Amino acid sequence: MTRLSPAERLAATDRDATLADIAARTSDWDRFLVEQAVWMLGLQQDEFSANDARGLLPELAHGHLGAAFNALRSSGVIEHTGQYVPSTSPTTHGHPVAVWRLSIKGHLIAHQRQPRQQGSAAA
């Protein structure tokens, strides 16, 4: 287990507080949109990042991505791959964003939420 420096612990505490504040101000609708985008990405791609989700969401939802990804990670729906890619959002100036994948739990939830295929009508 890696020990964090005092500066790293403080930065992590600030990050977590900011994400918690964003999550508290996020509507259920915004959370639902982001979750649906993440599940769709997870079913279509082995790995994904916030860069991939931004293209699927209205611009207003972009500010909720970090909090939503953190909540989905905390609930065990997604898991970090250990990889990072540069952010494509102009406001982030290319800082690294995490690469994620659906966990087994995430795959189960995503499959349960998929629309059921309708059989052909009886003649």
matplotlib code that plots the C-alpha trace (Angstrom):
import matplotlib.pyplot as plt

x = [0.0, 1.4, 1.6, 0.4, 2.3, 0.5, 0.0, -1.5, -3.8, -5.0, -5.5, -7.5, -9.6, -10.3, -11.1, -13.5, -15.2, -15.7, -17.1, -19.5, -20.7, -21.3, -23.1, -25.3, -26.3, -26.8, -30.4, -31.6, -32.2, -28.5, -27.3, -29.5, -28.3, -24.6, -25.2, -27.0, -24.1, -21.6, -23.5, -23.9, -20.1, -19.3, -21.4, -20.0, -16.3, -14.1, -12.6, -13.8, -13.1, -14.9, -13.7, -16.0, -19.0, -18.8, -19.8, -23.0, -24.2, -25.7, -23.1, -24.7, -24.0, -20.3, -19.7, -21.2, -19.1, -16.3, -18.8, -20.9, -17.8, -16.7, -20.2, -20.3, -16.8, -17.8, -20.9, -18.8, -20.4, -17.2, -13.6, -10.4, -8.1, -5.0, -4.6, -5.0, -5.5, -5.2, -8.6, -10.0, -12.0, -10.6, -11.1, -8.9, -5.9, -5.2, -4.8, -5.1, -8.5, -9.0, -9.8, -12.6, -14.4, -17.7, -17.3, -19.1, -21.8, -21.9, -22.4, -25.3, -27.0, -26.5, -28.0, -31.0, -31.6, -31.4, -34.8, -36.1, -36.4, -40.0, -40.9, -42.8, -46.6, -48.6, -50.4]
y = [0.0, 3.4, 6.1, 9.5, 12.6, 15.3, 17.4, 14.4, 13.6, 17.2, 17.3, 14.0, 15.4, 18.6, 16.5, 14.3, 17.3, 19.0, 15.8, 15.3, 18.9, 18.4, 15.2, 16.8, 19.5, 17.1, 16.2, 12.7, 13.3, 14.3, 11.3, 9.1, 10.5, 10.0, 6.5, 5.5, 6.9, 5.0, 1.7, 2.1, 2.8, -0.1, -2.5, -1.1, -0.7, -2.6, 0.6, 4.2, 7.6, 10.9, 11.9, 9.2, 10.2, 13.9, 13.3, 11.5, 14.1, 17.6, 20.2, 20.9, 17.3, 17.6, 19.2, 16.2, 13.6, 13.4, 13.1, 10.6, 8.4, 8.6, 7.5, 4.7, 3.6, 3.8, 1.6, -1.0, -0.4, 0.6, -0.1, 1.8, 0.1, 1.8, 3.8, 7.5, 9.4, 13.2, 15.0, 16.4, 19.0, 22.5, 23.7, 20.9, 21.7, 18.1, 16.9, 13.1, 11.4, 7.9, 5.0, 2.8, -0.4, -1.9, -4.3, -7.5, -5.8, -3.0, -5.5, -7.2, -3.9, -2.8, -6.0, -5.7, -2.2, -3.1, -3.1, -6.5, -7.8, -8.1, -11.4, -11.3, -10.9, -14.1, -14.4]
z = [0.0, -1.0, 1.6, 0.6, 1.6, 3.6, 0.5, -1.4, 1.5, 1.6, -2.2, -2.0, 0.8, -1.2, -4.3, -2.3, -0.7, -4.1, -5.7, -2.7, -3.1, -6.9, -6.2, -3.6, -6.1, -9.0, -9.9, -10.2, -13.9, -14.4, -12.5, -14.5, -17.8, -16.8, -15.5, -18.7, -20.8, -18.6, -18.9, -22.7, -23.0, -20.8, -23.0, -26.3, -25.3, -22.9, -21.5, -21.5, -19.9, -19.3, -22.8, -24.3, -22.1, -22.9, -26.5, -25.4, -22.9, -23.0, -22.1, -18.7, -17.6, -18.2, -14.8, -13.1, -14.8, -12.1, -9.3, -11.2, -12.1, -8.4, -7.2, -9.7, -8.6, -4.9, -5.6, -7.4, -10.9, -12.6, -11.8, -12.6, -15.1, -13.7, -16.9, -17.7, -20.9, -21.5, -21.1, -24.3, -22.5, -23.3, -19.7, -18.2, -20.4, -21.1, -17.5, -17.1, -16.7, -15.5, -17.8, -16.5, -17.3, -16.0, -13.1, -13.0, -11.0, -13.6, -16.4, -14.5, -14.0, -17.6, -18.9, -16.6, -17.9, -21.6, -23.4, -23.7, -27.3, -28.4, -30.2, -33.4, -33.1, -33.4, -36.7]

ax = plt.figure().add_subplot(projection="3d")
ax.plot(x, y, z, "-o")
ax.set_aspect("equal")
plt.show()
